[in-house]
Amino acid sequence: MQEGKKIVVSVRLKEELVSKIDQIARENNVPRSEVIMKALVWYMEKRGYTRNNHL
């Protein structure tokens, strides 16, 4: 992504995403940041990146 380029996301979508992250964190008794990091790792690996093949 280019520096300074903004991604517009609807407020409703943000609220739904935060709500889902909070729900998963509560159900698994883990911090919200861990849920976000695991989701990012999953997404990056799904897109073909490996842990040793950084951006």
C-alpha atoms as one frame of an Amber mdcrd trajectory, in Angstrom:
protein
   0.000   0.000   0.000   1.247   3.487  -0.769   2.308   5.765   2.061  -0.503
   8.114   3.041  -3.176   6.298   1.020  -6.348   5.987   3.050  -8.744   3.086
   3.065 -12.336   4.120   3.682 -14.260   1.653   5.825 -17.813   2.254   6.926
 -18.431   2.937  10.601 -20.866   0.019  10.736 -18.255  -2.383   9.357 -15.681
  -1.139  11.887 -18.152  -1.630  14.723 -18.995  -5.150  13.533 -15.312  -6.040
  13.234 -14.420  -4.703  16.691 -17.439  -6.476  18.144 -16.414  -9.802  16.555
 -12.786  -9.413  17.709 -13.987  -8.677  21.267 -16.312 -11.697  21.171 -13.529
 -14.056  20.013 -11.136 -12.643  22.629 -13.712 -13.189  25.408 -14.615 -16.715
  24.256 -10.946 -17.740  24.162  -9.876 -15.728  27.207  -7.044 -14.004  25.319
  -6.170 -10.333  24.748  -7.763  -8.564  21.791  -4.281  -7.926  20.334  -3.629
 -11.682  20.125  -6.821 -12.213  18.123  -5.799  -9.421  15.726  -2.240 -10.771
  15.317  -3.445 -14.321  14.641  -5.931 -13.011  12.084  -3.179 -11.017  10.340
  -0.801 -13.992  10.281  -3.566 -16.219   8.887  -4.407 -13.662   6.207  -0.773
 -13.111   5.188  -0.121 -16.866   4.955  -3.331 -17.290   2.965  -2.058 -14.656
   0.525   1.154 -16.624   0.017   3.538 -14.964   2.453   5.468 -17.133   4.861
   6.859 -16.103   8.222  10.319 -15.831   6.660   9.142 -14.075   3.480   8.302
 -10.619   4.785   6.772  -7.840   2.729
